[in-house]
């Protein structure tokens, strides 16, 4: 039981701001292969910014009578598979905000009264997306339709369709619960006292009432509720009071990775760029045998393990100073957008802060992240809170060995694989910060002392791990999710048509 058409929405469709962009953009090729041009991605229209990733095509769906008050552009998302993308503006709904929030409370018990920040624009975007989806659904030939909403920002599309177009089966994926991320980010011990946390109570304590409410209600109302790892599935049960219907782990699209001589040439160019920039910023030539280490991701110092990474570099510097190779140099590239810091040098370990999205237009490298990633020797992603962990998977896909933790979904998955040589998974909990830093320093020190042949083997092992996480292996979980949603949709419609007598 599979859909004839798939609608999928995210704030990050044609809008590269975080990890969900990577999830959707790499999954698109597998979706297109199974449902050619019957997959539609819906995202916000940010004009020139969107056009970096979007190519408008006015020949698509000329017969579609779009909603009059929601401007819509149709085209192709410029990623492998080039799926159809529909970008929309929702400015007209601001005047109806209070009316929409009243409807959401009366129908779905969503508490919008404490809203602040990005809540309003996210919910209005979700509502407008539901309107556009309903309109497109009426234009398409008859068939089964599944709609997949990612994260709380799109939850109002689920509510809209359940109320206005109930024949569309709905799926909701939380890639990280808002409360779980906030507990961790506020320095509270998420894991030691996990069973003691109540999501609703913590929402009031952390000023997250509205965002938590919309996420929780979406999880309960959607026909199929999913998340990306067993770690977050446990979190959903505890904090959202809802077990997931299925775990849908994140895969990777191998066509992003260059092959053969092209890979070698790109790696050479990347290493030259890394050496050049490091030398210019640190005031000297960086030796060719320097160990090039990288960390990247969202600016969440504790959650992403940036703090423990810094501590590990300090410990590594001490190891080098007291070793038989005191002249050895290590350069750590901290590729965290908006981390506006000067280069730092300590013992023989230096840190170069790269405060930009690496989209090829930054003033420091002028290179895209993937083109720079493959030039590194090793990466470190010692996350404290990481539902999946796309960055270590990307690293492996580009043949770069990585260090991550047991608190990352990818780390937990990788530790179950037979050959882990390309991935070091460090056990992390609420109370072993110093030990984690020490183990990272030890792992980097050991890696640097490997022979050339051993390093080559580690790179091949990293690639092998990534191949196991290819979307061709993981897309089966989405097929099951679509089946669950369609069956639940049928039961829901039967209940509407034949309500049980009390």
C-alpha positions in Angstrom: 0.0 0.0 0.0 2.0 2.9 -1.3 1.1 6.5 -2.3 0.7 7.6 -5.9 1.8 11.1 -4.9 4.0 12.4 -2.1 3.8 15.9 -0.7 6.7 16.9 1.6 7.3 20.1 3.4 10.0 21.7 5.5 11.2 25.2 6.4 14.5 24.0 4.8 13.2 23.1 1.3 15.4 25.3 -1.0 16.5 27.0 2.1 19.9 25.8 3.4 20.0 26.6 7.1 20.6 23.3 8.9 20.8 19.5 8.8 17.2 18.9 7.6 18.2 20.5 4.3 20.8 17.7 3.9 18.3 15.0 4.9 15.7 16.0 2.4 18.0 17.1 -0.5 19.9 13.8 -0.4 16.7 11.7 -0.1 15.1 13.4 -3.1 16.9 11.2 -5.6 15.6 8.0 -4.1 12.1 9.4 -4.0 12.3 10.5 -7.6 13.5 7.1 -8.7 10.5 5.4 -7.2 7.9 8.2 -7.9 9.2 10.2 -10.9 7.8 13.7 -10.8 5.1 12.6 -8.4 7.1 14.0 -5.4 6.4 17.6 -4.5 8.5 19.6 -2.0 6.9 22.6 -0.4 9.0 25.4 1.1 9.0 29.1 1.9 9.8 31.5 -0.9 12.7 33.8 0.1 13.2 35.3 -3.4 16.9 35.6 -4.3 18.1 33.4 -1.5 15.7 30.6 -2.6 16.9 31.0 -6.2 20.3 29.8 -5.2 18.7 26.3 -4.9 15.6 26.7 -7.1 15.0 26.9 -10.8 11.5 28.2 -11.7 9.6 26.3 -14.5 6.4 28.1 -15.6 5.5 25.1 -17.9 4.6 22.9 -14.9 0.9 22.6 -13.9 -0.3 25.4 -16.1 -3.9 24.2 -15.5 -3.6 24.5 -11.7 -5.7 27.2 -10.2 -3.6 28.2 -7.2 -5.0 29.9 -4.1 -5.6 33.5 -4.8 -4.0 35.0 -1.7 -1.0 32.7 -1.5 1.6 33.5 -4.2 3.2 30.3 -5.5 6.2 29.5 -7.7 6.8 26.1 -9.2 10.1 24.7 -10.4 12.9 22.3 -9.6 15.0 21.9 -6.5 18.6 22.0 -7.8 19.7 18.8 -6.0 20.2 15.2 -7.3 17.0 14.0 -8.8 15.7 17.6 -9.4 12.3 17.0 -7.8 9.5 19.4 -8.3 9.5 22.2 -5.7 6.7 24.6 -4.8 7.7 27.8 -3.0 5.1 30.0 -1.4 4.6 33.3 0.4 2.2 33.5 3.3 2.2 37.3 4.1 -1.6 37.5 3.5 -2.3 35.3 6.5 -0.8 37.7 9.1 -4.2 39.5 9.2 -5.9 36.2 10.0 -3.4 35.0 12.6 -5.7 35.3 15.7 -8.5 33.5 13.8 -6.2 30.7 12.8 -4.9 30.3 16.3 -8.4 30.1 17.7 -9.2 27.4 15.1 -6.1 25.5 16.1 -7.1 25.6 19.8 -10.7 24.6 19.2 -9.9 21.8 16.8 -6.5 20.5 17.9 -5.8 21.9 21.4 -2.7 23.8 20.2 -1.8 26.5 22.7 -0.6 29.5 20.8 -1.2 32.1 23.5 2.4 32.1 24.7 3.9 32.4 21.2 7.1 34.4 20.6 10.0 34.5 18.2 9.7 32.4 15.0 6.5 30.7 16.1 4.1 33.0 14.2 5.8 32.8 10.8 6.4 29.1 11.1 2.7 28.3 11.9 1.4 30.6 9.2 3.8 29.0 6.7 2.4 25.6 7.7 -1.2 26.7 7.4 -0.5 28.3 4.0 1.2 25.1 2.9 -1.9 23.1 3.8 -4.0 25.5 1.7 -1.7 25.1 -1.3 -1.5 21.3 -0.9 -5.3 21.1 -0.8 -5.5 23.1 -4.0 -2.9 20.9 -5.8 -4.6 17.7 -4.6 -7.8 18.8 -6.3 -5.9 19.4 -9.6 -4.1 16.0 -9.7 -5.5 12.8 -11.2 -7.2 10.6 -8.6 -4.7 8.6 -6.4 -3.4 8.0 -3.0 -1.5 11.0 -1.5 0.8 11.1 1.5 1.9 14.4 3.0 5.0 14.5 5.1 5.7 17.4 7.5 9.1 17.8 9.0 9.5 19.5 12.5 7.1 21.7 14.4 7.5 24.6 11.9 5.3 22.7 9.4 2.8 21.1 11.9 -0.1 23.5 10.9 -0.1 21.9 7.5 -1.1 18.6 9.2 -3.9 20.3 11.2 -5.2 22.1 8.0 -5.4 18.9 6.0 -6.9 16.8 8.7 -9.7 19.4 8.9 -10.1 20.4 5.2 -8.8 17.6 3.1 -9.0 14.4 5.3 -8.3 12.0 2.3 -4.6 13.0 2.4 -2.6 10.7 4.7 -0.3 12.7 7.0 3.1 12.0 8.4 5.0 14.0 11.0 8.7 13.7 11.7 10.4 15.3 14.7 14.1 15.4 14.0 14.7 16.5 17.6 12.1 17.3 20.2 12.1 21.0 21.1 12.0 20.2 24.9 14.8 17.7 24.7 17.1 20.1 22.9 16.2 22.9 25.3 16.8 20.8 28.4 20.2 19.8 27.1 21.1 23.3 25.8 20.2 24.9 29.2 22.7 22.8 31.0 20.3 20.4 32.6 21.2 16.7 32.9 19.0 15.2 30.2 20.0 11.6 30.7 20.7 11.0 34.4 17.2 12.1 35.3 15.5 11.3 32.0 12.5 9.3 33.4 11.7 12.2 35.8 11.1 14.8 33.1 7.6 15.8 32.1 7.4 17.5 28.7 4.5 19.8 29.6 6.1 20.9 32.9 9.4 21.6 31.3 7.7 23.6 28.5 6.5 26.0 31.2 9.8 26.1 32.9 11.8 26.7 29.7 9.3 29.2 28.1 8.5 26.7 25.4 4.8 26.3 25.8 3.6 27.1 22.3 6.4 25.3 20.4 6.0 22.3 22.6 2.2 22.3 22.2 2.3 22.4 18.4 4.9 19.7 18.2 3.1 17.4 20.7 -0.3 17.8 19.0 1.2 17.1 15.6 2.7 13.9 17.0 -0.7 12.8 18.3 -2.8 13.9 15.3 -0.7 12.7 12.4 -1.5 9.4 10.8 2.1 8.3 11.2 4.6 9.7 13.7 8.3 9.1 13.0 11.7 10.2 14.3 15.2 9.5 13.1 16.8 7.3 15.8 16.0 5.0 18.8 17.6 7.7 21.0 14.9 10.2 20.0 12.1 7.7 19.9 12.7 7.2 23.6 12.7 11.0 24.0 9.3 11.3 22.1 7.7 8.8 24.4 8.9 10.5 27.6 8.5 14.2 26.5 5.6 14.1 24.0 3.7 11.2 25.5 3.5 9.5 22.2 5.4 6.4 20.9 6.7 6.7 17.3 5.1 4.5 14.7 8.5 3.8 13.1 12.1 5.0 13.2 13.3 6.4 9.9 17.1 6.8 10.1 18.8 9.3 7.9 20.8 8.1 4.9 23.1 9.8 2.4 23.1 10.2 -1.4 26.4 8.9 -2.9 26.2 10.9 -6.1 27.4 13.9 -4.0 30.8 12.2 -3.6 33.3 12.5 -6.5 34.9 9.3 -7.8 38.3 8.1 -8.8 40.7 10.8 -10.2 38.2 13.5 -9.6 38.1 12.7 -5.9 41.9 12.8 -5.7 42.1 16.1 -7.5 39.4 17.7 -5.3 41.1 16.4 -2.2 44.4 17.9 -3.3 42.7 21.3 -4.0 41.0 21.2 -0.6 44.1 20.4 1.3 46.0 23.2 -0.5 43.2 25.6 0.5 43.2 24.5 4.1 47.0 24.8 4.3 47.0 28.2 2.6 44.3 29.8 4.8 45.7 28.3 8.0 49.1 29.6 7.2 47.8 33.1 6.4 45.8 33.3 9.6 48.4 31.8 11.9 51.3 33.8 10.5 53.5 31.0 9.1 53.7 28.0 6.8 51.7 25.0 8.0 53.8 21.8 7.5 52.5 19.4 5.0 52.4 16.6 7.6 50.2 18.6 10.0 47.1 16.8 11.1 44.0 18.7 9.8 41.0 18.2 12.1 37.5 19.6 11.5 34.3 20.2 13.4 31.2 21.7 12.0 27.5 22.2 12.6 25.1 24.4 14.5 26.3 26.9 17.1 25.2 24.9 20.1 28.3 24.8 22.3 27.2 22.1 24.7 24.8 20.1 22.5 27.2 19.8 19.6 30.2 19.1 21.8 32.1 22.2 20.9 33.1 22.7 24.5 34.5 19.2 24.9 36.3 19.5 21.5 38.1 22.6 22.8 39.1 20.7 25.9 40.3 17.8 23.8 42.5 20.1 21.8 44.1 21.4 25.0 44.8 17.9 26.1 46.2 17.0 22.7 48.6 20.0 22.9 49.9 18.6 26.2 50.4 15.2 24.7 52.4 16.6 21.8 54.5 18.8 24.1 55.5 15.8 26.3 55.9 13.4 23.3 58.9 12.2 21.2 57.5 14.5 18.4 57.2 17.9 20.1 57.5 19.6 16.7 54.3 17.9 15.4 51.5 20.4 14.4 47.7 20.0 14.4 45.3 22.5 12.9 41.7 22.3 13.9 39.1 24.0 11.6 36.1 25.0 13.6 33.5 25.5 10.8 30.6 26.9 12.8 28.5 29.7 11.2 28.6 32.9 13.2 31.3 31.7 15.5 33.2 35.0 15.2 36.6 34.3 16.8 40.2 35.0 16.0 42.6 32.2 15.2 44.2 30.6 18.2 47.5 28.8 18.7 48.6 26.8 21.8 51.9 24.2 22.4 51.6 22.9 18.7 47.7 22.8 18.3 46.1 25.7 16.4 42.5 26.5 15.8 41.1 28.3 12.8 37.5 29.6 13.3 35.4 29.7 10.1 32.2 31.6 10.9 30.5 31.2 7.6 28.1 28.9 5.9 30.4 27.2 3.4 28.2 27.6 0.3 31.0 28.6 -2.1 30.5 32.3 -1.4 32.3 32.8 1.9 35.2 35.3 1.8 37.7 32.9 3.5 37.7 29.8 1.3 35.1 30.5 -1.4 34.4 26.7 -1.4 31.4 24.6 -0.6 31.5 22.5 2.5 31.7 19.1 0.8 34.6 20.4 -1.4 36.5 21.4 1.7 35.5 18.4 3.9 37.3 15.8 1.8 40.6 17.6 2.4 40.6 16.9 6.2 42.4 14.1 7.8 39.8 13.4 10.5 36.7 15.1 12.0 35.3 15.2 15.5 31.6 15.5 16.4 31.4 14.8 20.2 27.8 15.7 20.6 25.9 15.7 23.9 22.5 16.0 22.2 22.3 14.7 18.6 19.2 12.8 17.5 21.0 11.5 14.4 24.1 13.3 13.4 24.4 14.1 9.8 27.9 15.6 10.0 29.8 12.4 11.0 27.9 10.5 8.2 28.8 13.1 5.7 32.4 12.9 6.8 32.4 9.1 6.3 30.8 9.5 2.9 33.8 11.7 1.8 36.3 9.1 3.2 37.2 11.1 6.2 37.4 9.0 9.5 35.4 10.6 12.3 35.0 10.6 16.1 31.5 10.9 17.5 29.6 9.7 20.6 27.1 7.2 21.9 24.6 10.1 22.4 24.4 10.7 18.6 21.9 8.5 16.7 24.5 7.9 14.0 27.1 7.0 16.6 24.7 4.5 18.3 24.0 3.0 14.8 27.6 2.9 13.8 28.6 1.1 17.0 26.3 -1.8 15.9 28.2 -2.3 12.6 30.8 -5.0 12.3 33.6 -2.8 10.9 33.9 0.4 13.0 37.5 1.2 12.0 36.5 4.4 10.2 34.4 5.6 13.1 35.4 6.0 16.8 32.3 6.1 19.0 33.1 7.4 22.5 30.7 6.6 25.3 29.3 9.8 26.7 26.9 10.6 29.6 26.0 13.5 31.9 29.1 13.1 34.1 32.1 12.1 32.0 33.0 15.4 30.2 36.7 15.2 31.1 37.0 11.5 30.1 35.4 12.2 26.8 37.9 15.0 26.1 40.8 12.7 27.1 39.6 9.9 24.8 39.2 12.4 21.8 42.8 13.6 22.4 44.0 10.0 22.6 42.1 9.0 19.4 43.6 12.0 17.5 47.1 11.2 18.8 46.8 7.5 17.8 45.4 8.4 14.4 48.3 10.8 13.6 50.8 8.1 14.5 49.3 5.5 12.1 51.3 4.5 9.0 50.2 5.8 5.6 48.8 2.3 4.8 46.8 2.3 8.1 45.4 5.7 7.4 44.3 4.6 3.9 42.6 1.6 5.5 40.8 4.0 8.0 39.6 6.1 5.1 38.2 3.1 3.2 36.6 1.9 6.4 34.8 5.2 6.8 33.6 5.0 3.2 32.3 1.5 3.9 30.3 2.7 6.9 28.7 5.4 4.8 27.7 2.9 2.1 25.7 1.0 4.7 23.8 4.2 5.3 23.0 4.8 1.6 19.4 5.9 1.0 18.9 2.8 -1.1 19.2 0.8 2.2 17.2 3.3 4.4 14.4 4.4 2.1 12.5 1.1 3.0 11.6 2.7 6.4 9.8 5.5 4.5 7.9 3.0 2.4 6.7 1.4 5.7 5.8 4.8 7.1 3.7 5.7 4.0 1.9 2.4 4.4 1.2 3.1 8.1 -0.1 6.5 7.3 -2.4 5.3 4.5 -3.9 2.6 6.7 -4.4 4.9 9.6 -6.0 7.4 7.2 -8.5 4.8 6.1 -9.4 4.0 9.7 -9.7 7.7 10.4 -12.1 8.3 7.5 -14.2 5.3 8.5 -14.5 6.7 11.9 -15.7 10.0 10.5 -18.3 8.3 8.2 -19.4 5.8 10.8 -19.0 7.3 14.3 -19.3 4.8 17.1 -22.3 5.3 19.5 -21.3 6.0 23.1 
